[in-house]
Amino acid sequence: MRKGNNLSSDHDQTQLTQAQTSIQHLQNALSQAESHPTSEIIGQITEAMERAEKSLAQAEKVEENEGALELARRELQESRETFDALNQNM
């Protein structure tokens, strides 16, 4: 389904859930890196960031709940900032 359609589908909710899950995995990897930064974990964070960005982009195509999307965007941006700060300290 596309945005603008009044009907909701499980697929739309799944896209948002996948984006939220991807962001949560990214946040978990960042937490691990803050206490034990290694090049392996940094690589995992980079991959998790890419997955989260792709998942969010997919959710934005179908999800009508702007509040949930905005929260996901904000969490992803905070994760980017944390990652940038972590990289500067290594």
Secondary structure by P-SEA (a helix, b strand, c coil): cccccccccaaaaaaaaaaaaaaaaaaaaaaaaaacccaaaaaaaaaaaaaaaaaaaaaaacccaaaaaaaaaaaaaaaaaaaaaaaaac
